[in-house]
Amino acid sequence: MLQPVILSGGSGTRLWPLSREHYPKQLLCFAGERTLLQETALRAGLSAEEVAAPLIVCNEEHRFLVAEQLRELGTAPAGIILEPAGRNTAPALTLAALAIAQQDGDPVMLVMPADHVVRDAQAFAAAVAEAVTLAEAGYLVTFGIVPAGPETGYGYIKVGGPLATGGAARELAAFVEKPDLATAQGYVASGDYLWNSGMFFFLASRILEAIDQHLPGLGVELQRYDEAARAGTEAESIKATYAQLPAVSIDHGIMEKVSAVSVVPGSFEWSDLGSWTSAWELSPRDGHGNVLPEDGIAADASGNYVSAPEGKLVVLVGVHDLVVVDAGDALLVVPKNRAQEVRVVVASLRDRDDARR
């Protein structure tokens, strides 16, 4: 049995002003009629013959939004685990593994962020099948995406030699932080690097063993939190303890420290939709590379991305490579090559306790 775990705790600050703290990007539609969360849930259901309903980990304030979006799909989740505070992927994943350990059997966990875009379901399913086989053999597995170009907005995985098990999987040599352009170009040219997808596979028992070994304090504290939540005595003191946990990713906290780690190369189109530039790349464009609302007009304009409320006429004249996003109560205008800097605006709004953050 494959147990999908969908991590829905991100805030999507680089997609402000549409993505907000109280309604983040995974709950929005960017690449179709369904939200990113809904697309992720559907993708999980198509990934294996025997697959359980997804287990969701999300922020407390999003629980009803998440439940409603899954209800719209006709999908009942295996459960919705609530985090009192966002502490990165290792604590969230540990909570999910503890919940799964209460069940019979020892399923393979398929861990997926809720806010990614994956195209080519057939290629995705084929990669999942190979990853599941490796996970059942005791490996901790991640997907590395074959780079489409020298992207500076993604982390990378350096791969080693092929596994003795055969297939496309490789040994994981190192996780690499987001590079500058020249470094990214070197990575792609070498053929030894893949984009870090943030998707993982492992037996529930195997990841709990690794957490006990490499993050023992985290495992103990989350066991206390999990027991309190299950007993219905989730006191404020326990919640406060959770908020003090180290914010550590599964990459750095576990995967870099374990020897039996493998990488399955993914040849499918993938994006973490990490900026408005990513949204532009994924959207249909006119003959001049513009993404426009249905009634939008562009004259001597190219390479622009525009999002506006339905019914609002947007006209571009003589501008190039801009992002223009009208959210009603906030308007963003930024050069496309500086779209990653939008997070700085959100940090400023948070510092002044602005409700539009």
ABEGO torsion letter per residue (X at the ends): XBBBBBBAABAGAAAOAABBAABBAAABBAAEABBAAAAAAAAAAAABABBBBBBBBBBAAAAAAAAAAAAAAGBBBAEBBBBABBAEAAAAAAAAAAAAAABBEBBBBBBBBAABBBBGAAAAAAAAAAAAAAAAAGBBBBBBBBBAEBBAABBBBBBBBBBAAEEABBBBABBBBBBBAAAAAAAAAAGABBBBAGBBBBBAAAAAAAAAAABAAAAAAAAAAAAAAAAGABBAAAAAAAAABBBBBAAAAAAAABABBBBBBBABBBBAGABAAAAAAABBBBAAGBBBBAABBBBGBBGBBBBBBBGBBBBBBGBBGBBBBBAGABBBBBBAAAAAAAAAAAAAAAAAGBAAX
